[in-house]
Amino acid sequence: MRYDKIAGGIFLSRPNRFIAKVMMDGKEVTAHVKNTGRCRELLAAGARLVLERSDNPLRKTAASVIGVYKGDRLVNMDSQAPNLAAFEWAQAGADGLFGKILEVKREKTYGNSRFDLYLRTEEGPWFVEVKGVTLFADGVARFPDAPTARGVKHLEELASCRRAGNGAAVLFVIQTEGMDLFRPNWETHAEFGQALLRAQQAGVKVLAYDCLVREDEMVLNRPVLVDLTERA
């Protein structure tokens, strides 16, 4: 997936989870933050940002924050990007992981949840939940960065979906390149890790991919090893 009208900026502060104060074109402006997560490990004062300009005169913010440099590493932090990139990946065949895909749809309801992708395949239907991952260190990516009751509910619904005979998968899209391992963030939300482990045991496919990230683009890159070993 691609962006238009890219600009550079410097992060100054984040008054609330929806906006940030940034330096763009030599002046301080308000930008929309396209990720309501904490992102504390990314949005540090002075961090180099990637912004998408807005030409809408009715909009209250001059741009959106879509990426940040962590050292020399570019991290996409747009919470909508993983779904779009996963949709394109599925349309291209999803590396054959689900058999032959005949149709891909976004946002399909099953039970009490709305999953991000629905795949109609020769072997039957698949429901896929997509989770964007921006928390990482030393080659290990983790999710979530804050407790998520909604995420636990999605996993429980996926397990129910699989027990009913449908295909079910959760795809963790790591929004940077070069990760070696994905783990649940046991320290932050052990309940999510336990729910993920139960879902896998119920037959839900657990996948993680890193991404090729450029300032104007993000695409799924390669599979990353998943480790669900529970940690205290």
N, C-alpha and C positions, 0 to 999 in steps of 0.2 A: 504494500500500500504506500501511496505517495502523498506528499504535501506540496502546496504552492506557497509562494511569497515568503520564503524563509529569511529570517534575520537573526543576527547575533544579539546577545544581551548579557547583562551581569545581574545576578540575584542579589537583592538588598534585604528584603524581609517578606514575611508571609502573615499579613494581618489576620487572615482566617483561611480555612481549608480551600476556599474557592478562588482566592486572588493572591497575587504577589506584587510587590513593588520591585521594579526592575529598571536598570539603565538600558535604554535602547536609543540609538542615534544621538547619543550624548545628552539625553535628558531622562529624568525619572518619569516612568509611566506605570499605569496599573495594567497588569496582565491577568488573564484567566488561567487558572491552573487546571489542566485537563486530567487531574488525578487527585481525588479527595483523600487518599491515604496519607499517612504521616510523612513519609519520604524524608525523614530527618537526616538520614545518612547521605542524602543527595543534595538537598537544598540548604547548603551552608552559605553563609555570607561570603560574597565574592565569587561564587561558583559561576562558571561560564554556561550560559543557557543557549538553547536553540528555540527560537520563537517563530510562530506563524502569524504574520501580520493579518489584520482585519481591515477591509475597506468599507465595512458597514457603518454608515454615519449614525445609525440608531443604537449601535452597540456601546456599552459603557466601558469596555476595555479595548485597548489598542492592539492587543495581540494575545495569543495563547502560548503558554509554556508547553512545549512538546518534547524537549530533550534537555539533558544536562551532561556536562563533562565531569566525570569523576577521575581526576588526574588526566591521563590521556585517553581514557575510555569513554566513549559516547554511550549514554544510556537513554533509550526512549522512555518517557514517563507519561505518555498519553494513554489513559486507561481504556480508550476505545480502539487503540491500534491493535492489541492482541486479537480481538474478535475479527477485525478486518483482515489481518494477515492470515489468521487461521482459515477464514472463509476462502481466501485465494488459494491457500495450500490445499484445502479439501477439493476445490474445483480442479486443481491440477493433479488430483489422484491420491493425495495424502500418503505418498510413498508406498502405496499398496497395503497399508496397515488394516484397511477395512474391506479388502476385496475390491471388486470392480464397483465404483461409485456411479450410479445412474443419475442422481440428482442431489443438489445441495441446497438447503434452505436455512435461513437465519431465524433464530428465536422461535422455537417450537415448544408448545406446552405439553407436559406429561405430568399427570397427577396434579400436585400443587406447586409445581416449579415450571419455569420457562427456561429451557436450555438454549445455549447459544447457537448450536448447530444441529441440524437434522440431516442425516445422510440416508438416502434410499439406495441400497446396494442390491446386487444379485442375491446375496445371502440373507437379506432382510434389513429392517430399519436399524439405524444407530442414532442414539442421542449423545451429544458431546457437549460437555461444559468446559468453557475456556477460562483460565485464570492467568492474568498478567502478573509477572514476577519482576520486581525491581530491587529486592533485597538480596545482596550477595556479598561474599568476602572470601578471599583466598580460593577462588575457583569453585565455591559452593554457593548455589542459589537456594533461597528458602522462602516459603510461603506459609502463613500470611505474615505481614509486618505488624498486624494488630488483630486482636480477637475478632472472629467473624462467625456469628451465629448463622448468618445467611449461607456462608460457605459450608458449614456442617449440614444444614438442611439440604443443600444441593447434593452433597455426597450421599446422604441417606436416601434421597429420591432416586439417584442413579442406581444405588444398590437394589432398590425396589423394582426399578425399571428392568434391570438385568435378571432378577429373579422371575419376572413375568415373561422372560424369553426374548427380550429385545437386546440389541447390542448397546453397550453403555461405556463411555470413556470420559475421563477428565484429562484435559490437555493444559499443562503449565507452560505458558509462553514466556521465556526468560528474555527480557527486553534489552539484551546486550549480547555480545559475542564472547566465546572463549570459556564458557563454564564447563567444568568437568563432572559435576554432580548436582543433583537436586535432592533436597530433604525437606520434610515438613519442619516448620519452626516450632519445635517441641517446647522451647523455653517460653515462647510468647503465647501459644495456644495449643496445649497438649490435646485438648478435645478434638481439634481439627485433625491432628496427626492420627489419633485413634480412629476417627471416622474414616479417614483415608485408608487406613490399614484394613478396617472392616469392609469397606467398599471393594478393595482389591480382592479380599478373600471371598467376596460374593461374586466375583467374576468381572468387576469393572476394570477396564484397561486403564492403567495409569501411565501417562506419557509426559515427557518433558522435552522441549526443544529450545535451543538458543536461537538468536536471530542475527542476521546481518543488518546492522543499523548504520544508516547514513543520515545526514542532517535532513534530507528530504524524503527518506524512504525507510521502511522496515519490512523485511521478509523473513519467514522461518528458514533456518539454516540447517541444523543437524540435530539428531537425537542426543539427549544427555542422560546419563545413567541415573536411575531413580533408586534412592536408598530410603526405605521406610522403617529402618531399625529404630525402635523406640528409645528415646533418650530421656533421662531424668531432668 
